[in-house]
Amino acid sequence: MTQAAPDWTLLQAFLAVADAGSLSAAARATRQSQPTMGRHIKQLEAQLGIALFRRIPSGLEPTEAALPLVEVALSMAENAARLTRMAEGRQEGLRGTVRITASRILSQYTLPPILARLRIAEPEIQIELVPSDTSENLLFREADIALRMYRPEQLDIIARHIADLPIGLYAAKSYLLRRGTPQSAEDLIDHDFIGYDRDERILRMMRAMGFEVSRDFFALRCDDQTVYWELTRAGCGIGGSQVTVAEDDPLLERVLPDLELPALPLWLAAPQALRSNPRIRRVWDFLAEALGD
């Protein structure tokens, strides 16, 4: 007698635990309870007749017998997501929801007035905004449209370069009154800089400019970009920012405005199957026009 295929809900739980490394982390990621996640794993183990996970100091990892199932279940998830996308791409009309993900800086300082205009122009379109500095998976419905500072390379994703965002150095006027204003690039080495913690982008940029500095050069470090920006505004040191975000801030002054810094490329990305959806296409075009060079 042929064994029935496992319930897709159980396979989704299996994938979530395999990816997250624990029942609690998988429950948070899928917005389910930990007991429910544990029950789904036990049900799947009973159906398949094998142990799916073993305990390790950091949580759970797939057993040897379960490892091949991860690839199969992941392929099933990708195909299910692709099927959903194709169906959504054929929906007609503008009524409905579009989920947008963007960096926390864009989400907090740039997108609100743009989305306000979009709501006026298209009142039937509901918007879900996901501020995130991680890469949301567009194929798995974590977002319909992504604004990213790099070109996505994922298959079945279309991308469009819409702008290069200029970057400048800024400091609070209170900081400059206390420490003085740098008059040349060489003066910067004697100033307090706010850096990232684990992210090495600022380090790489400074080294490209000829400053051979290490992580310890930054006495204050934070990877959260909105907190980083508030530290700059509070006078903790010199920090980098998108010019459009900082230029009109009355607390700040641009440092060495003639200093050329690499611009941030801005890309729009969406699953290829959804570009034919009128609602998604309308939001895509609106964002491209509002944010484009």
CYANA upper distance limits for C-alpha pairs under 8 A (distance plus 0.5 A):
  6 PRO  CA     10 LEU  CA      7.40
  6 PRO  CA     11 LEU  CA      7.55
  6 PRO  CA     44 LEU  CA      7.44
  6 PRO  CA     47 GLN  CA      7.54
  7 ASP  CA     11 LEU  CA      7.17
  8 TRP  CA     12 GLN  CA      6.67
  9 THR  CA     13 ALA  CA      6.90
  9 THR  CA     40 HIS  CA      8.33
 10 LEU  CA     14 PHE  CA      6.77
 10 LEU  CA     40 HIS  CA      5.78
 10 LEU  CA     41 ILE  CA      7.16
 10 LEU  CA     43 GLN  CA      7.93
 10 LEU  CA     44 LEU  CA      6.50
 11 LEU  CA     15 LEU  CA      6.72
 11 LEU  CA     44 LEU  CA      7.99
 11 LEU  CA     73 ALA  CA      7.01
 12 GLN  CA     16 ALA  CA      6.63
 12 GLN  CA     73 ALA  CA      8.34
 12 GLN  CA     77 ALA  CA      8.27
 13 ALA  CA     17 VAL  CA      6.76
 13 ALA  CA     26 ALA  CA      8.17
 13 ALA  CA     37 MET  CA      6.70
 13 ALA  CA     40 HIS  CA      6.94
 13 ALA  CA     41 ILE  CA      7.20
 14 PHE  CA     18 ALA  CA      6.65
 14 PHE  CA     40 HIS  CA      8.39
 14 PHE  CA     41 ILE  CA      6.74
 15 LEU  CA     19 ASP  CA      6.55
 15 LEU  CA     70 VAL  CA      7.14
 15 LEU  CA     73 ALA  CA      7.45
 15 LEU  CA     74 LEU  CA      7.58
 16 ALA  CA     20 ALA  CA      6.46
 16 ALA  CA     26 ALA  CA      5.65
 16 ALA  CA     27 ALA  CA      8.49
 16 ALA  CA     29 ALA  CA      8.07
 16 ALA  CA     30 THR  CA      7.91
 17 VAL  CA     21 GLY  CA      5.95
 17 VAL  CA     22 SER  CA      6.09
 17 VAL  CA     23 LEU  CA      6.35
 17 VAL  CA     25 ALA  CA      8.06
 17 VAL  CA     26 ALA  CA      5.58
 17 VAL  CA     60 LEU  CA      8.21
 18 ALA  CA     22 SER  CA      8.18
 18 ALA  CA     60 LEU  CA      8.17
 18 ALA  CA     61 GLU  CA      6.91
 18 ALA  CA     62 PRO  CA      6.82
 18 ALA  CA     70 VAL  CA      8.05
 19 ASP  CA     26 ALA  CA      8.16
 20 ALA  CA     25 ALA  CA      6.11
 20 ALA  CA     26 ALA  CA      5.80
 20 ALA  CA     29 ALA  CA      8.42
 21 GLY  CA     25 ALA  CA      7.53
 21 GLY  CA     26 ALA  CA      7.88
 21 GLY  CA     58 SER  CA      8.17
 21 GLY  CA     59 GLY  CA      6.20
 21 GLY  CA     60 LEU  CA      5.59
 21 GLY  CA     61 GLU  CA      6.60
 22 SER  CA     26 ALA  CA      6.63
 22 SER  CA     59 GLY  CA      5.54
 22 SER  CA     60 LEU  CA      5.73
 23 LEU  CA     27 ALA  CA      6.51
 23 LEU  CA     34 GLN  CA      6.41
 23 LEU  CA     37 MET  CA      6.86
 23 LEU  CA     38 GLY  CA      7.03
 23 LEU  CA     60 LEU  CA      8.40
 24 SER  CA     28 ARG  CA      6.81
 24 SER  CA     33 SER  CA      8.46
 24 SER  CA     34 GLN  CA      5.95
 25 ALA  CA     29 ALA  CA      6.70
 26 ALA  CA     30 THR  CA      6.65
 26 ALA  CA     34 GLN  CA      8.42
 26 ALA  CA     37 MET  CA      8.07
 27 ALA  CA     31 ARG  CA      6.13
 27 ALA  CA     32 GLN  CA      5.30
 27 ALA  CA     33 SER  CA      5.98
 27 ALA  CA     34 GLN  CA      5.77
 27 ALA  CA     37 MET  CA      6.73
 28 ARG  CA     32 GLN  CA      7.00
 28 ARG  CA     33 SER  CA      8.12
 32 GLN  CA     36 THR  CA      7.25
 32 GLN  CA     37 MET  CA      7.46
 33 SER  CA     37 MET  CA      6.89
 34 GLN  CA     38 GLY  CA      6.64
 35 PRO  CA     39 ARG  CA      6.54
 36 THR  CA     40 HIS  CA      6.73
 37 MET  CA     41 ILE  CA      6.91
 38 GLY  CA     42 LYS  CA      6.83
 39 ARG  CA     43 GLN  CA      6.66
 40 HIS  CA     44 LEU  CA      6.70
 41 ILE  CA     45 GLU  CA      6.64
 41 ILE  CA     52 LEU  CA      8.23
 42 LYS  CA     46 ALA  CA      6.65
 43 GLN  CA     47 GLN  CA      6.76
 44 LEU  CA     48 LEU  CA      6.60
 45 GLU  CA     49 GLY  CA      6.06
 45 GLU  CA     50 ILE  CA      5.93
 45 GLU  CA     51 ALA  CA      6.26
 45 GLU  CA     52 LEU  CA      6.82
 46 ALA  CA     50 ILE  CA      7.69
 50 ILE  CA     65 ALA  CA      7.72
 50 ILE  CA     66 ALA  CA      8.36
 51 ALA  CA     63 THR  CA      7.39
 51 ALA  CA     65 ALA  CA      8.04
 51 ALA  CA     66 ALA  CA      7.96
 52 LEU  CA     62 PRO  CA      6.13
 52 LEU  CA     63 THR  CA      6.02
 52 LEU  CA     65 ALA  CA      7.59
 52 LEU  CA     66 ALA  CA      5.67
 53 PHE  CA     60 LEU  CA      6.50
 53 PHE  CA     61 GLU  CA      5.86
 53 PHE  CA     62 PRO  CA      4.84
 53 PHE  CA     63 THR  CA      5.56
 53 PHE  CA     66 ALA  CA      7.92
 54 ARG  CA     60 LEU  CA      6.11
 54 ARG  CA     61 GLU  CA      6.15
 54 ARG  CA     62 PRO  CA      6.85
 54 ARG  CA     63 THR  CA      6.48
 55 ARG  CA     59 GLY  CA      6.35
 55 ARG  CA     60 LEU  CA      5.19
 55 ARG  CA     61 GLU  CA      7.13
 56 ILE  CA     60 LEU  CA      6.15
 56 ILE  CA     61 GLU  CA      7.44
 62 PRO  CA     66 ALA  CA      6.06
 62 PRO  CA     67 LEU  CA      6.41
 63 THR  CA     67 LEU  CA      6.82
 64 GLU  CA     68 PRO  CA      8.45
 65 ALA  CA     69 LEU  CA      8.33
 66 ALA  CA     70 VAL  CA      7.19
 67 LEU  CA     71 GLU  CA      7.89
 68 PRO  CA     72 VAL  CA      7.22
 69 LEU  CA     73 ALA  CA      6.42
 70 VAL  CA     74 LEU  CA      6.45
 71 GLU  CA     75 SER  CA      6.62
 72 VAL  CA     76 MET  CA      6.79
 73 ALA  CA     77 ALA  CA      6.67
 74 LEU  CA     78 GLU  CA      6.70
 75 SER  CA     79 ASN  CA      6.71
 76 MET  CA     80 ALA  CA      6.58
 77 ALA  CA     81 ALA  CA      6.56
 78 GLU  CA     82 ARG  CA      6.56
 78 GLU  CA    139 LEU  CA      7.71
 78 GLU  CA    140 PHE  CA      7.81
 79 ASN  CA     83 LEU  CA      6.59
 80 ALA  CA     84 THR  CA      6.75
 81 ALA  CA     85 ARG  CA      6.64
 81 ALA  CA    139 LEU  CA      6.50
 81 ALA  CA    140 PHE  CA      6.08
 81 ALA  CA    141 ARG  CA      7.88
 82 ARG  CA     86 MET  CA      6.66
 82 ARG  CA    139 LEU  CA      7.28
 82 ARG  CA    273 ALA  CA      8.28
 83 LEU  CA     87 ALA  CA      6.83
 84 THR  CA     88 GLU  CA      6.63
 85 ARG  CA     89 GLY  CA      6.44
 85 ARG  CA    139 LEU  CA      8.19
 85 ARG  CA    271 PRO  CA      8.03
 85 ARG  CA    273 ALA  CA      6.15
 85 ARG  CA    274 LEU  CA      6.64
 86 MET  CA     90 ARG  CA      7.15
 86 MET  CA    273 ALA  CA      5.62
 86 MET  CA    274 LEU  CA      7.37
 87 ALA  CA     91 GLN  CA      7.41
 88 GLU  CA    273 ALA  CA      8.39
 88 GLU  CA    274 LEU  CA      7.07
 88 GLU  CA    277 ASN  CA      7.27
 89 GLY  CA    273 ALA  CA      5.96
 89 GLY  CA    274 LEU  CA      4.77
 89 GLY  CA    275 ARG  CA      7.17
 89 GLY  CA    276 SER  CA      5.76
 89 GLY  CA    277 ASN  CA      4.85
 90 ARG  CA    274 LEU  CA      8.43
 90 ARG  CA    276 SER  CA      7.15
 90 ARG  CA    277 ASN  CA      6.39
 91 GLN  CA    277 ASN  CA      6.45
 91 GLN  CA    278 PRO  CA      8.10
 92 GLU  CA    277 ASN  CA      7.27
 92 GLU  CA    278 PRO  CA      6.85
 92 GLU  CA    279 ARG  CA      8.46
 93 GLY  CA    278 PRO  CA      6.66
 93 GLY  CA    279 ARG  CA      7.14
 94 LEU  CA    124 GLU  CA      6.93
 94 LEU  CA    125 ILE  CA      6.67
 94 LEU  CA    278 PRO  CA      6.56
 94 LEU  CA    279 ARG  CA      4.98
 95 ARG  CA    124 GLU  CA      5.28
 95 ARG  CA    125 ILE  CA      5.80
 95 ARG  CA    126 GLN  CA      8.25
 95 ARG  CA    279 ARG  CA      7.59
 96 GLY  CA    124 GLU  CA      7.18
 96 GLY  CA    125 ILE  CA      5.77
 96 GLY  CA    126 GLN  CA      6.37
 96 GLY  CA    279 ARG  CA      7.87
 97 THR  CA    125 ILE  CA      6.25
 97 THR  CA    126 GLN  CA      4.98
 97 THR  CA    127 ILE  CA      6.14
 97 THR  CA    128 GLU  CA      7.60
 98 VAL  CA    125 ILE  CA      7.61
 98 VAL  CA    126 GLN  CA      6.77
 98 VAL  CA    127 ILE  CA      5.62
 98 VAL  CA    128 GLU  CA      6.71
 98 VAL  CA    143 ALA  CA      8.43
 98 VAL  CA    144 ASP  CA      6.65
 98 VAL  CA    145 ILE  CA      8.16
 98 VAL  CA    279 ARG  CA      7.85
 98 VAL  CA    280 ILE  CA      6.86
 98 VAL  CA    283 VAL  CA      8.21
 99 ARG  CA    127 ILE  CA      6.37
 99 ARG  CA    128 GLU  CA      5.00
 99 ARG  CA    129 LEU  CA      6.50
 99 ARG  CA    130 VAL  CA      7.85
 99 ARG  CA    142 GLU  CA      8.27
 99 ARG  CA    143 ALA  CA      5.46
 99 ARG  CA    144 ASP  CA      5.59
 99 ARG  CA    145 ILE  CA      6.97
100 ILE  CA    127 ILE  CA      7.75
100 ILE  CA    128 GLU  CA      6.54
100 ILE  CA    129 LEU  CA      5.47
100 ILE  CA    130 VAL  CA      6.52
100 ILE  CA    143 ALA  CA      6.04
100 ILE  CA    144 ASP  CA      6.47
100 ILE  CA    145 ILE  CA      5.38
100 ILE  CA    146 ALA  CA      6.22
100 ILE  CA    147 LEU  CA      8.22
101 THR  CA    129 LEU  CA      6.34
101 THR  CA    130 VAL  CA      4.99
101 THR  CA    131 PRO  CA      6.35
101 THR  CA    132 SER  CA      7.12
101 THR  CA    136 GLU  CA      7.71
101 THR  CA    143 ALA  CA      6.51
101 THR  CA    144 ASP  CA      8.49
101 THR  CA    145 ILE  CA      6.96
101 THR  CA    146 ALA  CA      5.34
101 THR  CA    147 LEU  CA      6.82
102 ALA  CA    106 LEU  CA      6.69
102 ALA  CA    107 SER  CA      6.39
102 ALA  CA    129 LEU  CA      8.21
102 ALA  CA    130 VAL  CA      7.00
102 ALA  CA    131 PRO  CA      5.86
102 ALA  CA    132 SER  CA      6.45
102 ALA  CA    133 ASP  CA      7.77
102 ALA  CA    146 ALA  CA      6.45
102 ALA  CA    147 LEU  CA      5.37
102 ALA  CA    148 ARG  CA      7.03
103 SER  CA    107 SER  CA      6.49
103 SER  CA    131 PRO  CA      6.00
103 SER  CA    132 SER  CA      5.48
103 SER  CA    133 ASP  CA      5.34
103 SER  CA    134 THR  CA      8.40
103 SER  CA    147 LEU  CA      7.88
103 SER  CA    148 ARG  CA      7.80
104 ARG  CA    108 GLN  CA      6.46
104 ARG  CA    131 PRO  CA      5.22
104 ARG  CA    132 SER  CA      5.98
104 ARG  CA    133 ASP  CA      6.77
104 ARG  CA    225 GLN  CA      7.28
104 ARG  CA    226 THR  CA      6.98
105 ILE  CA    109 TYR  CA      6.33
105 ILE  CA    110 THR  CA      7.83
105 ILE  CA    225 GLN  CA      6.92
105 ILE  CA    226 THR  CA      6.38
106 LEU  CA    110 THR  CA      5.32
106 LEU  CA    111 LEU  CA      6.37
107 SER  CA    111 LEU  CA      5.72
107 SER  CA    112 PRO  CA      7.42
107 SER  CA    129 LEU  CA      8.02
107 SER  CA    130 VAL  CA      8.33
107 SER  CA    131 PRO  CA      6.07
108 GLN  CA    112 PRO  CA      7.28
108 GLN  CA    131 PRO  CA      8.39
109 TYR  CA    245 VAL  CA      6.84
110 THR  CA    114 ILE  CA      7.81
110 THR  CA    245 VAL  CA      7.57
111 LEU  CA    115 LEU  CA      6.44
112 PRO  CA    116 ALA  CA      6.62
113 PRO  CA    117 ARG  CA      6.89
114 ILE  CA    118 LEU  CA      6.80
114 ILE  CA    287 LEU  CA      8.19
114 ILE  CA    290 ALA  CA      7.34
115 LEU  CA    119 ARG  CA      6.58
116 ALA  CA    120 ILE  CA      7.01
117 ARG  CA    121 ALA  CA      6.68
118 LEU  CA    122 GLU  CA      6.28
118 LEU  CA    123 PRO  CA      8.24
118 LEU  CA    283 VAL  CA      8.36
118 LEU  CA    286 PHE  CA      7.82
119 ARG  CA    123 PRO  CA      5.53
119 ARG  CA    125 ILE  CA      7.69
119 ARG  CA    126 GLN  CA      8.34
125 ILE  CA    279 ARG  CA      7.63
130 VAL  CA    143 ALA  CA      8.36
132 SER  CA    136 GLU  CA      8.37
136 GLU  CA    142 GLU  CA      6.38
136 GLU  CA    143 ALA  CA      7.20
136 GLU  CA    146 ALA  CA      8.26
137 ASN  CA    141 ARG  CA      7.45
137 ASN  CA    142 GLU  CA      6.07
137 ASN  CA    143 ALA  CA      7.43
138 LEU  CA    142 GLU  CA      6.18
138 LEU  CA    143 ALA  CA      5.70
138 LEU  CA    144 ASP  CA      6.61
138 LEU  CA    145 ILE  CA      7.82
138 LEU  CA    146 ALA  CA      8.09
138 LEU  CA    157 ILE  CA      8.33
138 LEU  CA    270 ALA  CA      7.10
138 LEU  CA    271 PRO  CA      6.74
139 LEU  CA    271 PRO  CA      6.82
144 ASP  CA    270 ALA  CA      6.39
144 ASP  CA    271 PRO  CA      7.59
144 ASP  CA    274 LEU  CA      8.25
144 ASP  CA    280 ILE  CA      7.84
145 ILE  CA    268 LEU  CA      7.47
145 ILE  CA    269 ALA  CA      6.16
145 ILE  CA    270 ALA  CA      5.25
145 ILE  CA    271 PRO  CA      8.32
145 ILE  CA    280 ILE  CA      8.23
145 ILE  CA    284 TRP  CA      7.80
146 ALA  CA    267 TRP  CA      8.46
146 ALA  CA    268 LEU  CA      6.31
146 ALA  CA    269 ALA  CA      5.56
146 ALA  CA    270 ALA  CA      6.88
147 LEU  CA    266 LEU  CA      7.28
147 LEU  CA    267 TRP  CA      6.15
147 LEU  CA    268 LEU  CA      5.40
147 LEU  CA    269 ALA  CA      6.98
148 ARG  CA    152 PRO  CA      8.37
148 ARG  CA    266 LEU  CA      6.28
148 ARG  CA    267 TRP  CA      5.67
148 ARG  CA    268 LEU  CA      7.06
148 ARG  CA    269 ALA  CA      8.04
149 MET  CA    264 LEU  CA      6.70
149 MET  CA    265 PRO  CA      5.76
149 MET  CA    266 LEU  CA      5.30
149 MET  CA    267 TRP  CA      6.62
150 TYR  CA    265 PRO  CA      6.81
150 TYR  CA    266 LEU  CA      7.23
150 TYR  CA    267 TRP  CA      6.90
151 ARG  CA    159 ALA  CA      7.39
151 ARG  CA    161 HIS  CA      8.18
151 ARG  CA    267 TRP  CA      6.71
152 PRO  CA    157 ILE  CA      7.89
152 PRO  CA    159 ALA  CA      7.24
152 PRO  CA    269 ALA  CA      7.62
153 GLU  CA    157 ILE  CA      8.03
156 ASP  CA    271 PRO  CA      6.36
156 ASP  CA    272 GLN  CA      5.91
156 ASP  CA    273 ALA  CA      8.16
157 ILE  CA    269 ALA  CA      7.09
157 ILE  CA    270 ALA  CA      6.12
157 ILE  CA    271 PRO  CA      4.93
157 ILE  CA    272 GLN  CA      5.68
158 ILE  CA    269 ALA  CA      6.12
158 ILE  CA    270 ALA  CA      6.13
158 ILE  CA    271 PRO  CA      6.61
158 ILE  CA    272 GLN  CA      5.90
159 ALA  CA    267 TRP  CA      6.90
159 ALA  CA    268 LEU  CA      5.94
159 ALA  CA    269 ALA  CA      4.81
159 ALA  CA    270 ALA  CA      7.19
160 ARG  CA    267 TRP  CA      5.95
160 ARG  CA    268 LEU  CA      5.68
160 ARG  CA    269 ALA  CA      7.06
161 HIS  CA    265 PRO  CA      7.72
161 HIS  CA    266 LEU  CA      6.50
161 HIS  CA    267 TRP  CA      4.95
161 HIS  CA    268 LEU  CA      6.96
162 ILE  CA    265 PRO  CA      8.46
162 ILE  CA    266 LEU  CA      6.42
162 ILE  CA    267 TRP  CA      6.29
162 ILE  CA    268 LEU  CA      7.47
162 ILE  CA    288 ALA  CA      6.60
162 ILE  CA    291 LEU  CA      7.48
162 ILE  CA    292 GLY  CA      5.32
162 ILE  CA    293 ASP  CA      7.18
163 ALA  CA    265 PRO  CA      6.53
163 ALA  CA    266 LEU  CA      5.69
163 ALA  CA    267 TRP  CA      7.82
163 ALA  CA    291 LEU  CA      7.41
163 ALA  CA    292 GLY  CA      5.54
163 ALA  CA    293 ASP  CA      5.51
164 ASP  CA    263 ALA  CA      6.17
164 ASP  CA    264 LEU  CA      5.90
164 ASP  CA    265 PRO  CA      4.90
164 ASP  CA    266 LEU  CA      6.38
164 ASP  CA    293 ASP  CA      7.70
165 LEU  CA    242 GLN  CA      6.91
165 LEU  CA    243 VAL  CA      8.02
165 LEU  CA    244 THR  CA      8.43
165 LEU  CA    263 ALA  CA      5.77
165 LEU  CA    264 LEU  CA      5.38
165 LEU  CA    265 PRO  CA      6.69
165 LEU  CA    266 LEU  CA      7.46
166 PRO  CA    242 GLN  CA      6.37
166 PRO  CA    243 VAL  CA      6.25
166 PRO  CA    244 THR  CA      8.30
166 PRO  CA    261 LEU  CA      8.14
166 PRO  CA    262 PRO  CA      7.86
166 PRO  CA    263 ALA  CA      5.10
166 PRO  CA    264 LEU  CA      7.02
167 ILE  CA    240 GLY  CA      7.22
167 ILE  CA    241 SER  CA      6.04
167 ILE  CA    242 GLN  CA      5.07
167 ILE  CA    243 VAL  CA      5.90
167 ILE  CA    261 LEU  CA      6.54
167 ILE  CA    262 PRO  CA      7.32
167 ILE  CA    263 ALA  CA      6.10
167 ILE  CA    264 LEU  CA      7.68
168 GLY  CA    240 GLY  CA      6.16
168 GLY  CA    241 SER  CA      6.15
168 GLY  CA    242 GLN  CA      6.90
168 GLY  CA    243 VAL  CA      6.28
168 GLY  CA    254 ARG  CA      7.44
168 GLY  CA    255 VAL  CA      8.06
168 GLY  CA    257 PRO  CA      7.38
168 GLY  CA    259 LEU  CA      8.35
168 GLY  CA    260 GLU  CA      8.47
168 GLY  CA    261 LEU  CA      7.23
169 LEU  CA    238 ILE  CA      7.16
169 LEU  CA    239 GLY  CA      6.18
169 LEU  CA    240 GLY  CA      5.04
169 LEU  CA    241 SER  CA      6.94
169 LEU  CA    254 ARG  CA      6.35
169 LEU  CA    255 VAL  CA      5.77
169 LEU  CA    256 LEU  CA      7.66
169 LEU  CA    257 PRO  CA      8.02
170 TYR  CA    232 THR  CA      8.03
170 TYR  CA    238 ILE  CA      6.17
170 TYR  CA    239 GLY  CA      6.00
170 TYR  CA    240 GLY  CA      6.58
170 TYR  CA    241 SER  CA      7.55
170 TYR  CA    246 ALA  CA      8.12
170 TYR  CA    252 LEU  CA      6.90
170 TYR  CA    253 GLU  CA      6.17
170 TYR  CA    254 ARG  CA      4.95
170 TYR  CA    255 VAL  CA      5.79
171 ALA  CA    175 TYR  CA      6.98
171 ALA  CA    176 LEU  CA      7.30
171 ALA  CA    232 THR  CA      6.61
171 ALA  CA    233 ARG  CA      7.40
171 ALA  CA    235 GLY  CA      7.14
171 ALA  CA    237 GLY  CA      6.71
171 ALA  CA    238 ILE  CA      5.19
171 ALA  CA    239 GLY  CA      6.92
171 ALA  CA    252 LEU  CA      6.06
171 ALA  CA    253 GLU  CA      6.18
171 ALA  CA    254 ARG  CA      7.07
171 ALA  CA    255 VAL  CA      7.29
172 ALA  CA    176 LEU  CA      7.01
172 ALA  CA    232 THR  CA      6.96
172 ALA  CA    233 ARG  CA      5.79
172 ALA  CA    234 ALA  CA      7.07
172 ALA  CA    235 GLY  CA      5.37
172 ALA  CA    237 GLY  CA      8.12
172 ALA  CA    238 ILE  CA      8.27
172 ALA  CA    251 LEU  CA      6.08
172 ALA  CA    252 LEU  CA      4.85
172 ALA  CA    253 GLU  CA      6.69
173 LYS  CA    177 LEU  CA      6.65
173 LYS  CA    235 GLY  CA      7.96
173 LYS  CA    251 LEU  CA      6.53
173 LYS  CA    252 LEU  CA      5.96
173 LYS  CA    253 GLU  CA      6.53
174 SER  CA    178 ARG  CA      6.85
174 SER  CA    235 GLY  CA      6.47
174 SER  CA    251 LEU  CA      8.49
175 TYR  CA    179 ARG  CA      6.51
175 TYR  CA    180 GLY  CA      8.16
175 TYR  CA    235 GLY  CA      5.30
175 TYR  CA    236 CYS  CA      7.54
175 TYR  CA    237 GLY  CA      7.12
176 LEU  CA    180 GLY  CA      5.18
176 LEU  CA    181 THR  CA      5.84
177 LEU  CA    181 THR  CA      8.22
179 ARG  CA    191 HIS  CA      8.10
181 THR  CA    255 VAL  CA      7.73
182 PRO  CA    187 ASP  CA      5.82
182 PRO  CA    188 LEU  CA      6.66
182 PRO  CA    255 VAL  CA      7.42
182 PRO  CA    256 LEU  CA      7.61
183 GLN  CA    187 ASP  CA      6.99
183 GLN  CA    256 LEU  CA      7.37
184 SER  CA    188 LEU  CA      7.68
184 SER  CA    256 LEU  CA      7.45
185 ALA  CA    189 ILE  CA      8.41
185 ALA  CA    256 LEU  CA      8.03
185 ALA  CA    259 LEU  CA      8.12
187 ASP  CA    191 HIS  CA      7.82
189 ILE  CA    211 PHE  CA      8.36
191 HIS  CA    237 GLY  CA      7.92
191 HIS  CA    238 ILE  CA      7.99
192 ASP  CA    218 PHE  CA      7.64
192 ASP  CA    219 ALA  CA      7.78
192 ASP  CA    236 CYS  CA      7.96
192 ASP  CA    237 GLY  CA      5.27
192 ASP  CA    238 ILE  CA      6.65
193 PHE  CA    217 PHE  CA      8.15
193 PHE  CA    218 PHE  CA      6.05
193 PHE  CA    219 ALA  CA      7.74
193 PHE  CA    220 LEU  CA      7.88
193 PHE  CA    236 CYS  CA      8.39
193 PHE  CA    237 GLY  CA      5.43
193 PHE  CA    238 ILE  CA      5.19
193 PHE  CA    239 GLY  CA      6.62
194 ILE  CA    218 PHE  CA      6.19
194 ILE  CA    219 ALA  CA      7.55
194 ILE  CA    220 LEU  CA      5.79
194 ILE  CA    221 ARG  CA      6.32
194 ILE  CA    222 CYS  CA      8.32
194 ILE  CA    228 TYR  CA      7.89
194 ILE  CA    231 LEU  CA      8.25
194 ILE  CA    232 THR  CA      7.67
194 ILE  CA    236 CYS  CA      7.66
194 ILE  CA    237 GLY  CA      6.19
194 ILE  CA    238 ILE  CA      6.49
194 ILE  CA    239 GLY  CA      5.94
195 GLY  CA    202 ILE  CA      7.13
195 GLY  CA    203 LEU  CA      8.45
195 GLY  CA    215 ARG  CA      8.41
195 GLY  CA    218 PHE  CA      5.82
195 GLY  CA    219 ALA  CA      8.38
195 GLY  CA    220 LEU  CA      6.84
195 GLY  CA    221 ARG  CA      5.15
195 GLY  CA    222 CYS  CA      6.98
195 GLY  CA    223 ASP  CA      8.50
195 GLY  CA    228 TYR  CA      8.48
195 GLY  CA    239 GLY  CA      7.88
196 TYR  CA    200 GLU  CA      7.31
196 TYR  CA    201 ARG  CA      8.32
196 TYR  CA    202 ILE  CA      7.38
196 TYR  CA    221 ARG  CA      5.35
196 TYR  CA    222 CYS  CA      5.29
196 TYR  CA    223 ASP  CA      5.30
196 TYR  CA    228 TYR  CA      8.40
197 ASP  CA    215 ARG  CA      8.37
197 ASP  CA    221 ARG  CA      5.36
197 ASP  CA    222 CYS  CA      5.48
197 ASP  CA    223 ASP  CA      5.77
198 ARG  CA    223 ASP  CA      7.23
199 ASP  CA    223 ASP  CA      6.94
200 GLU  CA    204 ARG  CA      6.69
201 ARG  CA    205 MET  CA      6.69
202 ILE  CA    206 MET  CA      6.68
203 LEU  CA    207 ARG  CA      6.68
203 LEU  CA    213 VAL  CA      7.52
203 LEU  CA    214 SER  CA      7.50
203 LEU  CA    215 ARG  CA      7.67
204 ARG  CA    208 ALA  CA      6.64
205 MET  CA    209 MET  CA      6.90
205 MET  CA    262 PRO  CA      8.48
206 MET  CA    210 GLY  CA      7.00
206 MET  CA    211 PHE  CA      5.80
206 MET  CA    212 GLU  CA      7.75
206 MET  CA    213 VAL  CA      7.84
207 ARG  CA    211 PHE  CA      5.26
207 ARG  CA    212 GLU  CA      5.65
207 ARG  CA    213 VAL  CA      7.27
213 VAL  CA    217 PHE  CA      6.52
220 LEU  CA    236 CYS  CA      8.32
221 ARG  CA    228 TYR  CA      8.31
222 CYS  CA    227 VAL  CA      7.75
222 CYS  CA    228 TYR  CA      6.28
223 ASP  CA    228 TYR  CA      7.50
224 ASP  CA    228 TYR  CA      6.47
225 GLN  CA    229 TRP  CA      6.63
226 THR  CA    230 GLU  CA      6.85
227 VAL  CA    231 LEU  CA      6.69
228 TYR  CA    232 THR  CA      6.99
229 TRP  CA    233 ARG  CA      6.83
229 TRP  CA    239 GLY  CA      7.93
229 TRP  CA    241 SER  CA      8.10
230 GLU  CA    234 ALA  CA      6.56
231 LEU  CA    235 GLY  CA      7.14
231 LEU  CA    236 CYS  CA      6.15
231 LEU  CA    237 GLY  CA      8.20
232 THR  CA    236 CYS  CA      6.11
232 THR  CA    237 GLY  CA      6.36
232 THR  CA    238 ILE  CA      6.80
232 THR  CA    239 GLY  CA      6.23
233 ARG  CA    251 LEU  CA      6.95
233 ARG  CA    252 LEU  CA      7.09
241 SER  CA    245 VAL  CA      7.48
241 SER  CA    246 ALA  CA      6.99
242 GLN  CA    246 ALA  CA      7.01
243 VAL  CA    247 GLU  CA      6.00
244 THR  CA    248 ASP  CA      8.38
245 VAL  CA    249 ASP  CA      8.36
246 ALA  CA    252 LEU  CA      7.81
247 GLU  CA    252 LEU  CA      8.42
247 GLU  CA    253 GLU  CA      8.49
247 GLU  CA    254 ARG  CA      8.14
268 LEU  CA    284 TRP  CA      8.10
268 LEU  CA    288 ALA  CA      7.98
270 ALA  CA    274 LEU  CA      7.51
270 ALA  CA    275 ARG  CA      7.70
271 PRO  CA    275 ARG  CA      7.55
274 LEU  CA    280 ILE  CA      7.22
274 LEU  CA    281 ARG  CA      8.30
275 ARG  CA    280 ILE  CA      6.99
275 ARG  CA    281 ARG  CA      6.05
276 SER  CA    280 ILE  CA      8.31
276 SER  CA    281 ARG  CA      7.21
277 ASN  CA    281 ARG  CA      6.47
278 PRO  CA    282 ARG  CA      6.47
279 ARG  CA    283 VAL  CA      7.00
280 ILE  CA    284 TRP  CA      6.53
281 ARG  CA    285 ASP  CA      6.59
282 ARG  CA    286 PHE  CA      6.63
283 VAL  CA    287 LEU  CA      6.59
284 TRP  CA    288 ALA  CA      6.62
285 ASP  CA    289 GLU  CA      6.68
286 PHE  CA    290 ALA  CA      6.63
287 LEU  CA    291 LEU  CA      6.34
287 LEU  CA    292 GLY  CA      8.36
288 ALA  CA    292 GLY  CA      5.87
